[in-house]
C-alpha cells in the first residue's frame, strides 16, 4: 500500500484516499458508482456485508462490478475504509501490505482531505475487531475469508459483521412500585416515610415494609 511519490515507482493511494478520489468530486474512477461501496451496519446487531474486493489497478478490468473500496460507516465523520492492496500494474511497486487487505481510518466522511491511519493489515484467514462499535457494546469484525491471486482479476473475499447481541444499557433503569402502606409510588430503594426496603432480583421485585417504633 502506498501513495504517489516524486519518483517513477508505481504506487497508488490507500483505500481512504481512493474513496476520496472517487466520491469527493473528481469521480476519477467511479463513473458507474460501483467501484466504491458504503456499508452502514446500523446499531441493532446481527447485520453483515460480504463480497469480493479487487485492487485499484484492476478497476477497468471488472466485469462483475466488484468494489475497489468499501467504506464502513461509523456514524461519525471518522470512518473505516477497506481495500485490497493488489501489487500489480500501477500499484506493482508498493512496499507495504503487498497483496493484503488493509483497513484505514480517515475523517471528513472520506470526501475531503484528512489524515489517514492504518488500523490493520490482514492476510487470508485473519480478522480485525473493533470493540464497542458505534457505542453499542458489540464487536464489529472484518474478516478476510480468501485472497485469490490466480483469478482474473485477483480478489479478496471479505466479510464484515456486527455481532448479534443486546445493547448494554448506559443507564440504570428506574424501578417504580407502590408502598403497601401508603399506596404511593416509590422510586427509591429506601422509602424514608415508611422505611420501605426494596429487594430486587433478576426476575422480579419484592417490597417489604418495616415500620420501626
PyMOL commands that set and color helices and strands:
alter all, ss='L'
color gray80, all
select helices_A, chain A and resi 15-23+56-58+89-91+108-110+133-135
alter helices_A, ss='H'
color red, helices_A
select strands_A, chain A and resi 36-40+48-54+69-73+79-84+101-106+116-122+127-130+140-148+155-162+177-178+185-186+190-191+196-200+205-209
alter strands_A, ss='S'
color yellow, strands_A
deselect
rebuild
show_as cartoon
